[in-house]
Amino acid sequence: MTHRQRRFAACRTALTLLAAFGTLAGAALFGAAPADAVPGGGTEIAPGVAYEQFDIPAADGVAHAHVLSVDLRDSHVRLDLLHPGAVAARAPVSGIADAAGAVAGVNGDFFNITETQHPGVEATGASVGPAIAKGRVLKAAVPNGQRFGPALPPGTSTEDVIGVGVDRRARLDDLALDGSIRTPEGRLPLGGLNQYALPLGSIGAFTARWGSASRVRATCGTDTDRAAPCSTDTYEVTVRRGRVVSSADTPGSGPIPPGTTVLVGREAGAWQLRKFFTGERVSVRHRLVAAASRIPYRFALGGYPVLTGGQPLPGLDDTTSAVRTAVGIADGGRRLLLLALDGAPEYRTGLTIAEVADVMRELGSADAFSLDGGGSTTLVAREPGASAVSVRNHPSDGEERPVPNGIGIFSAP
């Protein structure tokens, strides 16, 4: 057995023993259980929601975990997407959680954080994968090659999501865009919805939910190379209440009014849009189609799976340790475990993705999903009796990083 294997075997043994005694390491770390401790360990944040923290001996040093346990069988509890009101916008998790009235939450998907490869082009801040909030579709996924974040495990894609259906069960799935643009001349496929990157030769739709960020970034890079130059063959058409009202040779910026859709084309898509004329009737249809479930999603967001059916995905990285955020699904989708590692200097080595999968399994998850990590990793929760959340982990940037979305936990009286 290698040094790495011995170290993580110790972690798994410790977690298994702690679980067998009905608690994680909270009591060992902090002494006697507090008065508001819940059965099984942790502190009750709200009915059906508990918080705890514990050390994990890992390959590159001790990691410190913060975990929220959410019981979806409790009718007081619900989950939804946290976001700052626009797809192309960012805000600290604590701010968007308090604005939404959440009692706890974690950061969400990877996102378009920088544009060093494209001088003069601003990063949009928009997330990589699909997003659904309050049952409404906000956006679809960018091409795999346009993704920000670590390499995807084999067999996964930017369309992978974790979500909770209207049946109050959590599940892993993938959500693909199904859309079209109809004119009197025929129908064209829709290649994107409120995305910071469009497939080569496609047409993407931008709605009021996009926000005011420039749409130029959507025409940069290729399906396999995020750093490839921006396209020089672009066109934009604005459709308001079903008719073309304006057009432009380059994508624009600024708020998009309700009832308005801006169509952005690149290469072959631009050539198709140049055929549109002012006053022409145009209708745009779009939806996200789930691969695994016919039950509509209340909320969903992107990332990538690391554990399915109790088994780690093959090919998970077992060499690169980092601060991580992950979500586990247990009890047939009725319980969620939201994990955020601490970014304080003494814990910053974190875990590998393979270790994250093993930890989530030891915590009782049958399925698990990796979210954005590093400086984005943030877990917030209300103190008992408080009206606002506080940051429970130490973000590795030294302060909260603004993010495009997260998972919010809500508790009804």
QUIRA-V18143 format. One record per residue. N is the residue number from 0. PSI is psi in whole degrees, -180 to 180 (NA if undefined). Layout:
# QUIRA-V18143
n = <N | N>
psi = <PSI | PSI>
This chain:
# QUIRA-V18143
n = <0 | 1 | 2 | 3 | 4 | 5 | 6 | 7 | 8 | 9 | 10 | 11 | 12 | 13 | 14 | 15 | 16 | 17 | 18 | 19 | 20 | 21 | 22 | 23 | 24 | 25 | 26 | 27 | 28 | 29 | 30 | 31 | 32 | 33 | 34 | 35 | 36 | 37 | 38 | 39 | 40 | 41 | 42 | 43 | 44 | 45 | 46 | 47 | 48 | 49 | 50 | 51 | 52 | 53 | 54 | 55 | 56 | 57 | 58 | 59 | 60 | 61 | 62 | 63 | 64 | 65 | 66 | 67 | 68 | 69 | 70 | 71 | 72 | 73 | 74 | 75 | 76 | 77 | 78 | 79 | 80 | 81 | 82 | 83 | 84 | 85 | 86 | 87 | 88 | 89 | 90 | 91 | 92 | 93 | 94 | 95 | 96 | 97 | 98 | 99 | 100 | 101 | 102 | 103 | 104 | 105 | 106 | 107 | 108 | 109 | 110 | 111 | 112 | 113 | 114 | 115 | 116 | 117 | 118 | 119 | 120 | 121 | 122 | 123 | 124 | 125 | 126 | 127 | 128 | 129 | 130 | 131 | 132 | 133 | 134 | 135 | 136 | 137 | 138 | 139 | 140 | 141 | 142 | 143 | 144 | 145 | 146 | 147 | 148 | 149 | 150 | 151 | 152 | 153 | 154 | 155 | 156 | 157 | 158 | 159 | 160 | 161 | 162 | 163 | 164 | 165 | 166 | 167 | 168 | 169 | 170 | 171 | 172 | 173 | 174 | 175 | 176 | 177 | 178 | 179 | 180 | 181 | 182 | 183 | 184 | 185 | 186 | 187 | 188 | 189 | 190 | 191 | 192 | 193 | 194 | 195 | 196 | 197 | 198 | 199 | 200 | 201 | 202 | 203 | 204 | 205 | 206 | 207 | 208 | 209 | 210 | 211 | 212 | 213 | 214 | 215 | 216 | 217 | 218 | 219 | 220 | 221 | 222 | 223 | 224 | 225 | 226 | 227 | 228 | 229 | 230 | 231 | 232 | 233 | 234 | 235 | 236 | 237 | 238 | 239 | 240 | 241 | 242 | 243 | 244 | 245 | 246 | 247 | 248 | 249 | 250 | 251 | 252 | 253 | 254 | 255 | 256 | 257 | 258 | 259 | 260 | 261 | 262 | 263 | 264 | 265 | 266 | 267 | 268 | 269 | 270 | 271 | 272 | 273 | 274 | 275 | 276 | 277 | 278 | 279 | 280 | 281 | 282 | 283 | 284 | 285 | 286 | 287 | 288 | 289 | 290 | 291 | 292 | 293 | 294 | 295 | 296 | 297 | 298 | 299 | 300 | 301 | 302 | 303 | 304 | 305 | 306 | 307 | 308 | 309 | 310 | 311 | 312 | 313 | 314 | 315 | 316 | 317 | 318 | 319 | 320 | 321 | 322 | 323 | 324 | 325 | 326 | 327 | 328 | 329 | 330 | 331 | 332 | 333 | 334 | 335 | 336 | 337 | 338 | 339 | 340 | 341 | 342 | 343 | 344 | 345 | 346 | 347 | 348 | 349 | 350 | 351 | 352 | 353 | 354 | 355 | 356 | 357 | 358 | 359 | 360 | 361 | 362 | 363 | 364 | 365 | 366 | 367 | 368 | 369 | 370 | 371 | 372 | 373 | 374 | 375 | 376 | 377 | 378 | 379 | 380 | 381 | 382 | 383 | 384 | 385 | 386 | 387 | 388 | 389 | 390 | 391 | 392 | 393 | 394 | 395 | 396 | 397 | 398 | 399 | 400 | 401 | 402 | 403 | 404 | 405 | 406 | 407 | 408 | 409 | 410 | 411 | 412>
psi = <132 | 168 | -44 | -45 | -39 | -42 | -46 | -27 | -38 | -40 | -47 | -39 | -43 | -44 | -40 | -44 | -42 | -42 | -38 | -30 | 6 | 16 | 158 | -155 | 9 | -47 | -39 | -35 | -35 | 11 | -148 | 150 | 140 | 167 | -30 | 20 | 148 | 155 | 137 | -3 | 155 | 176 | 134 | 123 | -40 | 167 | 125 | 2 | 123 | 152 | 140 | 166 | 152 | 160 | 149 | 111 | 122 | 178 | -39 | 16 | 176 | 129 | 154 | 124 | 143 | 129 | 133 | 129 | 127 | 121 | 103 | -7 | -18 | 120 | -14 | -18 | 141 | 158 | 150 | 170 | 132 | 132 | 159 | 11 | -11 | 151 | -46 | 66 | 158 | 153 | 157 | 147 | -42 | -39 | -45 | -28 | -47 | -40 | -33 | -12 | 21 | 150 | -17 | 169 | 172 | 165 | 167 | -125 | 161 | 160 | 168 | 89 | -26 | 160 | 48 | -25 | -14 | 85 | 135 | -9 | 129 | 142 | 141 | -24 | -1 | 150 | 165 | -52 | -175 | 158 | 133 | 132 | 132 | 34 | 2 | 135 | 126 | -40 | 167 | -179 | 146 | 164 | 152 | -41 | -11 | 6 | 141 | 147 | 178 | 164 | 141 | 143 | 152 | 138 | 1 | 170 | 174 | -12 | -6 | 140 | 161 | 138 | 169 | 126 | 174 | -11 | 4 | 26 | 137 | 148 | 159 | 147 | -180 | 143 | 116 | 145 | 132 | 112 | 164 | 160 | 120 | 134 | 170 | -20 | -13 | -160 | 138 | 146 | 147 | 125 | -5 | 158 | 112 | 50 | 147 | -7 | 131 | 148 | 152 | 138 | 14 | 177 | 131 | 151 | 137 | 130 | -177 | -26 | -15 | -43 | -155 | 0 | 153 | 145 | 5 | -40 | -26 | -18 | 16 | 153 | -179 | 180 | -21 | -7 | 103 | -29 | -2 | 154 | 159 | 149 | 143 | 1 | 90 | 161 | 150 | 136 | 133 | 127 | 125 | 125 | 42 | 8 | 146 | 128 | -21 | 168 | 163 | 155 | -23 | 150 | 145 | -161 | 179 | 163 | 145 | 119 | 153 | 144 | 5 | 140 | 131 | 123 | 125 | 126 | 148 | 142 | -120 | -34 | -38 | -41 | -40 | -41 | -28 | -15 | -17 | 150 | 155 | 131 | -13 | 142 | 130 | 133 | 140 | 127 | 139 | 149 | 163 | 130 | 125 | 142 | -30 | -15 | 142 | -1 | 125 | 148 | 135 | -43 | 156 | 151 | 164 | 172 | -140 | 147 | 147 | -14 | 128 | 133 | 31 | 3 | 132 | 144 | 143 | 147 | 11 | 141 | 125 | 22 | -30 | 112 | 144 | 165 | 134 | 158 | 136 | 160 | 133 | 148 | 126 | 169 | 48 | 32 | 5 | -8 | 137 | 146 | 114 | 116 | 133 | 127 | 157 | 140 | 13 | 151 | -38 | -12 | 3 | -15 | -32 | -146 | 154 | 164 | -37 | -40 | -39 | -45 | -43 | -42 | -44 | -36 | -43 | -27 | -2 | 5 | 138 | -33 | 150 | 155 | 131 | 133 | -175 | 146 | -150 | -133 | -15 | -24 | 117 | 134 | 127 | 150 | 150 | 142 | 152 | 126 | -8 | 155 | -4 | 156 | 162 | 153 | 123 | -31 | 176 | 106 | 139 | -15 | -7 | -13 | 168 | 135 | 131 | 135 | 161 | -25 | 176 | -179 | 123 | 140 | 128 | 148 | 119 | 149 | NA>
